[in-house]
């Protein structure tokens, strides 16, 4: 009897977690953090691939994005000046609260993705994505290629800092700052896909075992709890 959570169930649970967490509500964040801590403890006890230091390194690599979010919300959200003597250059109290909340949400999502990647072998991830991609075959979509590229792109996330640095070096410095940032973001996205496309890794996709029906209750329960918190 299969007792481990099936990969399609894990993927659906992650998608539900990310979508509801993206609402940016404090109640949802607290519940999501509690669920993550519980999952991390279980993975740490029963899965040897989990490494707290690797998770912290992954979070560290998005530090500039986190700083940008904090600045964007803190300095561009109207509200009570945090340091009245610095007005109008002081960040707003409401903006910093929203910024810190968004930063915490992004860190929680990064941790959830890390847990999925760490506990699920690459072939199983591809097989799980193919399970959802079957309907796309009727539309002529190469679901197997899409699944492989997506998994390889996710695994390239820890290297995104080096990819971003290379992409930024190729952007003309004479361009306006906003245009340069937009061009760089597009270049990073394309470079990540190219990195996945050029990978020479061989993935032997296993056949998924039948999924026990009771396991589908897990994402349903997750959605019910988190949506109830979001609606409260």
C-alpha positions in Angstrom: 0.0 0.0 0.0 1.3 3.4 -1.0 1.7 5.7 2.1 3.8 8.5 0.8 2.0 11.5 -0.6 1.7 11.2 -4.4 3.6 13.8 -6.5 0.4 15.2 -8.2 -1.1 15.7 -4.7 2.1 17.5 -3.6 2.1 19.8 -6.6 -1.6 20.7 -6.2 -1.0 21.4 -2.5 1.9 23.7 -3.3 -0.2 25.6 -5.9 -3.0 26.0 -3.4 -0.6 27.2 -0.8 1.1 29.7 -3.1 -2.2 31.1 -4.5 -3.8 31.7 -1.1 -0.6 33.0 0.5 -0.3 35.5 -2.3 -3.4 37.3 -0.9 -1.0 38.8 1.6 -3.2 38.5 4.7 -1.7 38.2 8.1 -4.1 35.4 9.2 -3.2 33.4 6.1 0.5 34.0 6.7 0.3 32.8 10.3 -1.5 29.6 9.3 0.8 29.1 6.3 3.9 29.5 8.5 2.5 27.0 11.1 1.9 24.5 8.3 5.3 25.0 6.9 7.0 24.6 10.3 5.1 21.3 10.8 6.0 20.1 7.3 9.6 21.1 7.8 9.8 19.2 11.1 8.3 16.1 9.5 10.7 16.3 6.5 13.7 16.9 8.7 12.9 13.8 10.7 12.1 11.4 7.9 13.9 12.8 4.8 17.7 13.0 4.7 17.8 15.4 1.8 16.4 18.3 3.9 19.1 20.8 4.9 18.3 24.0 6.8 21.5 25.7 5.5 20.5 25.0 1.9 17.1 26.6 2.6 18.7 29.7 4.2 21.1 30.0 1.2 18.1 29.9 -1.2 16.4 32.6 0.8 19.6 34.7 0.9 19.7 34.7 -2.9 16.5 36.6 -3.1 17.6 39.2 -0.6 17.7 42.0 -3.2 14.2 41.2 -4.3 13.1 41.3 -0.7 14.8 44.7 -0.2 13.2 46.1 -3.3 9.7 45.0 -2.1 10.4 46.6 1.3 11.5 49.9 -0.3 8.6 49.9 -2.8 6.0 49.5 0.0 7.8 51.5 2.7 8.6 54.6 0.7 5.7 54.6 -1.9 2.7 53.8 0.3 0.9 56.8 1.8 0.5 56.9 5.5 2.0 58.0 8.8 5.6 58.9 8.6 7.8 56.5 10.6 10.3 59.3 11.3 8.3 62.6 11.3 11.5 64.6 11.2 12.4 63.1 7.9 9.1 63.8 6.2 8.5 63.6 3.3 11.5 61.2 2.9 10.6 58.9 5.7 9.0 55.6 5.0 5.4 55.2 6.1 4.4 53.0 9.0 1.6 51.4 7.0 3.9 50.9 4.0 6.6 49.1 6.1 3.9 46.9 7.7 2.7 45.9 4.2 6.2 45.5 2.9 7.3 43.2 5.8 4.1 41.1 5.3 4.9 40.7 1.6 8.5 39.8 2.4 7.3 37.2 4.8 4.9 35.8 2.3 7.6 35.5 -0.4 9.9 33.7 2.1 7.2 31.3 2.9 6.6 30.5 -0.7 10.3 30.0 -1.3 10.4 27.6 1.7 7.4 25.7 0.3 9.0 25.3 -3.1 12.2 24.2 -1.5 10.4 21.5 0.5 8.8 20.2 -2.7 12.0 20.1 -4.7 14.0 18.6 -1.8 11.6 15.8 -1.0 10.6 14.9 -4.5 13.1 13.4 -7.0 13.4 15.1 -10.3 11.9 12.2 -12.3 8.9 12.1 -10.0 8.4 15.9 -10.4 8.4 15.5 -14.2 5.9 12.5 -13.9 3.7 14.6 -11.6 3.6 17.5 -14.1 2.9 15.1 -16.9 0.0 13.7 -15.0 -1.6 17.2 -15.1 -0.4 17.8 -18.7 -2.3 14.9 -20.2 -5.3 17.1 -21.3 -2.9 19.5 -23.1 -1.9 16.7 -25.5 -5.3 17.1 -27.3 -4.3 20.7 -28.0 -1.0 19.6 -29.6 1.1 20.8 -26.6 4.3 18.9 -26.0 3.6 18.4 -22.3 6.7 16.2 -21.7 9.1 18.9 -22.9 7.2 21.6 -20.9 7.4 19.5 -17.7 11.2 18.8 -18.1 11.9 22.5 -18.8 9.9 23.6 -15.8 11.6 21.2 -13.4 15.1 22.2 -14.8 14.1 25.9 -14.5 13.1 25.4 -10.9 16.4 23.7 -10.2 18.2 26.6 -11.7 16.7 29.0 -9.2 19.6 28.7 -6.8 21.9 29.9 -9.7 19.7 32.8 -10.7 22.0 35.3 -9.0 24.8 34.4 -11.4 22.4 34.3 -14.3 21.1 37.8 -13.4 24.6 39.2 -13.1 25.5 37.9 -16.6 22.2 39.2 -18.0 22.7 42.7 -16.5 26.2 42.9 -17.9 24.7 42.5 -21.4 22.2 45.4 -21.0 23.4 48.7 -22.5 24.2 51.1 -19.6 23.0 54.0 -21.7 19.4 52.9 -21.4 17.1 54.7 -19.0 17.1 53.0 -15.5 13.5 51.7 -15.7 14.0 50.4 -19.2 17.2 48.8 -18.2 15.6 47.0 -15.3 12.7 45.8 -17.5 15.1 44.6 -20.1 17.3 42.9 -17.5 14.2 41.1 -16.0 13.3 39.8 -19.5 16.9 38.7 -20.1 17.0 36.8 -16.8 13.8 35.0 -17.6 15.1 34.0 -21.0 18.5 33.0 -19.6 16.9 30.7 -17.1 14.8 29.0 -19.8 17.9 28.7 -21.9 19.8 27.1 -19.0 17.0 24.6 -18.7 16.9 24.0 -22.4 20.6 23.4 -22.7 20.8 21.0 -19.8 22.2 17.6 -20.8 20.7 15.8 -17.9 18.8 12.6 -18.7 15.5 12.2 -16.9 14.0 8.7 -16.6 10.4 9.4 -16.0 8.8 6.7 -13.9 5.2 5.5 -14.2 3.1 6.9 -11.5 1.3 4.5 -9.2 -2.5 4.9 -8.7 -3.2 7.7 -6.3 -5.2 6.7 -3.3 -8.4 8.7 -3.2 -8.0 9.7 0.4 -4.9 11.7 -0.5 -7.0 14.2 -2.5 -8.5 15.2 0.8 -5.1 16.8 1.8 -5.2 19.6 -0.7 -9.0 20.0 -0.2 -8.4 20.4 3.5 -5.5 22.8 2.9 -7.7 24.9 0.7 -10.6 24.9 3.1 -8.4 26.0 6.1 -6.5 28.7 4.3 -9.5 30.1 2.4 -11.4 30.2 5.7 -8.6 32.2 7.2 -8.5 34.5 4.1 -12.3 35.1 4.4 -12.3 35.7 8.1 
